[in-house]
Amino acid sequence: MADLERFPGELPKGWPYAIELRNKHWLQPDYFGCLSRHRVTHVFNSWEAMPAVSEQLAVPGSRTNPSLLAARFLLKRAANTRKR
Protein backbone atom coordinates (compact mmCIF):
# COMPACT_ATOMS: atom_id res chain seq x y z
CA MET A 1 0.00 0.00 0.00
CA ALA A 2 2.88 2.40 0.70
CA ASP A 3 4.10 2.08 -2.91
CA LEU A 4 0.60 2.57 -4.25
CA GLU A 5 0.16 5.63 -2.03
CA ARG A 6 3.34 7.24 -3.46
CA PHE A 7 2.82 6.32 -7.10
CA PRO A 8 0.12 8.87 -8.10
CA GLY A 9 2.17 11.73 -6.66
CA GLU A 10 5.01 10.87 -9.05
CA LEU A 11 2.86 11.03 -12.19
CA PRO A 12 2.65 14.12 -14.43
CA LYS A 13 -0.11 16.50 -13.36
CA GLY A 14 -3.13 17.36 -15.47
CA TRP A 15 -4.03 13.87 -16.70
CA PRO A 16 -6.79 11.57 -15.46
CA TYR A 17 -5.40 8.26 -14.21
CA ALA A 18 -6.95 4.87 -13.60
CA ILE A 19 -5.78 1.55 -12.21
CA GLU A 20 -7.06 -1.80 -13.42
CA LEU A 21 -6.59 -4.74 -11.07
CA ARG A 22 -6.55 -8.40 -11.98
CA ASN A 23 -6.51 -9.59 -8.36
CA LYS A 24 -9.79 -9.58 -6.40
CA HIS A 25 -7.95 -9.62 -3.07
CA TRP A 26 -6.99 -5.95 -3.55
CA LEU A 27 -10.64 -4.87 -3.60
CA GLN A 28 -10.39 -3.60 -0.03
CA PRO A 29 -11.14 -0.28 1.71
CA ASP A 30 -7.41 0.64 1.85
CA TYR A 31 -7.06 0.30 -1.94
CA PHE A 32 -10.22 2.29 -2.69
CA GLY A 33 -9.30 4.91 -0.08
CA CYS A 34 -5.86 5.41 -1.61
CA LEU A 35 -7.29 5.86 -5.11
CA SER A 36 -9.95 8.21 -3.82
CA ARG A 37 -7.41 10.42 -2.01
CA HIS A 38 -5.47 10.80 -5.27
CA ARG A 39 -8.57 11.03 -7.53
CA VAL A 40 -7.42 7.93 -9.42
CA THR A 41 -10.20 5.88 -10.98
CA HIS A 42 -10.66 2.18 -10.26
CA VAL A 43 -11.29 0.39 -13.57
CA PHE A 44 -14.19 -2.02 -13.23
CA ASN A 45 -13.34 -5.07 -15.34
CA SER A 46 -14.74 -8.46 -16.21
CA TRP A 47 -11.48 -10.40 -16.10
CA GLU A 48 -12.00 -14.09 -15.26
CA ALA A 49 -10.28 -13.84 -11.85
CA MET A 50 -12.29 -10.78 -10.79
CA PRO A 51 -15.80 -10.53 -9.36
CA ALA A 52 -18.52 -9.47 -11.79
CA VAL A 53 -18.58 -5.76 -12.59
CA SER A 54 -21.92 -5.49 -10.78
CA GLU A 55 -20.27 -6.91 -7.63
CA GLN A 56 -17.34 -4.49 -7.92
CA LEU A 57 -19.77 -1.57 -8.29
CA ALA A 58 -21.55 -2.69 -5.10
CA VAL A 59 -18.38 -2.48 -2.99
CA PRO A 60 -18.55 0.64 -0.78
CA GLY A 61 -16.08 3.28 -1.97
CA SER A 62 -15.37 1.57 -5.31
CA ARG A 63 -16.25 4.71 -7.29
CA THR A 64 -13.02 6.45 -6.41
CA ASN A 65 -13.13 9.46 -8.74
CA PRO A 66 -16.42 11.37 -9.03
CA SER A 67 -15.45 12.84 -12.42
CA LEU A 68 -14.41 9.62 -14.19
CA LEU A 69 -15.83 6.10 -14.38
CA ALA A 70 -14.02 3.41 -16.39
CA ALA A 71 -14.84 -0.18 -17.27
CA ARG A 72 -13.36 -2.90 -19.48
CA PHE A 73 -15.42 -5.88 -20.49
CA LEU A 74 -12.78 -8.46 -21.39
CA LEU A 75 -13.79 -11.68 -23.03
CA LYS A 76 -12.08 -14.96 -22.36
CA ARG A 77 -11.07 -16.72 -25.53
CA ALA A 78 -13.02 -19.93 -26.17
CA ALA A 79 -11.17 -23.13 -25.24
CA ASN A 80 -11.93 -24.75 -28.60
CA THR A 81 -10.52 -21.91 -30.71
CA ARG A 82 -7.51 -23.02 -32.76
CA LYS A 83 -4.74 -20.93 -34.21
CA ARG A 84 -4.59 -21.05 -37.97
NUMAR-696708 format. One record per residue (C-alpha): y negated, z, x negated; chain; residue in three letters; residue number from 1. Coordinates in steps of 0.25 Angstrom, whole numbers, plus 5000, padded with zeros to 4 digits. Example, Ala and Ser with C-alpha at 12.3 -4.5 7.8 and 13.67 -1.06 7.14 Angstrom:
! NUMAR-696708
yy;zz;xx;ch;aa;i
5018;5031;4951;A;ala;1 .
5004;5029;4945;A;ser;2 .
! end
This chain:
! NUMAR-696708
yy;zz;xx;ch;aa;i
5000;5000;5000;A;met;1 .
4990;5003;4988;A;ala;2 .
4992;4988;4984;A;asp;3 .
4990;4983;4998;A;leu;4 .
4977;4992;4999;A;glu;5 .
4971;4986;4987;A;arg;6 .
4975;4972;4989;A;phe;7 .
4965;4968;5000;A;pro;8 .
4953;4973;4991;A;gly;9 .
4957;4964;4980;A;glu;10 .
4956;4951;4989;A;leu;11 .
4944;4942;4989;A;pro;12 .
4934;4947;5000;A;lys;13 .
4931;4938;5013;A;gly;14 .
4945;4933;5016;A;trp;15 .
4954;4938;5027;A;pro;16 .
4967;4943;5022;A;tyr;17 .
4981;4946;5028;A;ala;18 .
4994;4951;5023;A;ile;19 .
5007;4946;5028;A;glu;20 .
5019;4956;5026;A;leu;21 .
5034;4952;5026;A;arg;22 .
5038;4967;5026;A;asn;23 .
5038;4974;5039;A;lys;24 .
5038;4988;5032;A;his;25 .
5024;4986;5028;A;trp;26 .
5019;4986;5043;A;leu;27 .
5014;5000;5042;A;gln;28 .
5001;5007;5045;A;pro;29 .
4997;5007;5030;A;asp;30 .
4999;4992;5028;A;tyr;31 .
4991;4989;5041;A;phe;32 .
4980;5000;5037;A;gly;33 .
4978;4994;5023;A;cys;34 .
4977;4980;5029;A;leu;35 .
4967;4985;5040;A;ser;36 .
4958;4992;5030;A;arg;37 .
4957;4979;5022;A;his;38 .
4956;4970;5034;A;arg;39 .
4968;4962;5030;A;val;40 .
4976;4956;5041;A;thr;41 .
4991;4959;5043;A;his;42 .
4998;4946;5045;A;val;43 .
5008;4947;5057;A;phe;44 .
5020;4939;5053;A;asn;45 .
5034;4935;5059;A;ser;46 .
5042;4936;5046;A;trp;47 .
5056;4939;5048;A;glu;48 .
5055;4953;5041;A;ala;49 .
5043;4957;5049;A;met;50 .
5042;4963;5063;A;pro;51 .
5038;4953;5074;A;ala;52 .
5023;4950;5074;A;val;53 .
5022;4957;5088;A;ser;54 .
5028;4969;5081;A;glu;55 .
5018;4968;5069;A;gln;56 .
5006;4967;5079;A;leu;57 .
5011;4980;5086;A;ala;58 .
5010;4988;5074;A;val;59 .
4997;4997;5074;A;pro;60 .
4987;4992;5064;A;gly;61 .
4994;4979;5061;A;ser;62 .
4981;4971;5065;A;arg;63 .
4974;4974;5052;A;thr;64 .
4962;4965;5053;A;asn;65 .
4955;4964;5066;A;pro;66 .
4949;4950;5062;A;ser;67 .
4962;4943;5058;A;leu;68 .
4976;4942;5063;A;leu;69 .
4986;4934;5056;A;ala;70 .
5001;4931;5059;A;ala;71 .
5012;4922;5053;A;arg;72 .
5024;4918;5062;A;phe;73 .
5034;4914;5051;A;leu;74 .
5047;4908;5055;A;leu;75 .
5060;4911;5048;A;lys;76 .
5067;4898;5044;A;arg;77 .
5080;4895;5052;A;ala;78 .
5093;4899;5045;A;ala;79 .
5099;4886;5048;A;asn;80 .
5088;4877;5042;A;thr;81 .
5092;4869;5030;A;arg;82 .
5084;4863;5019;A;lys;83 .
5084;4848;5018;A;arg;84 .
! end
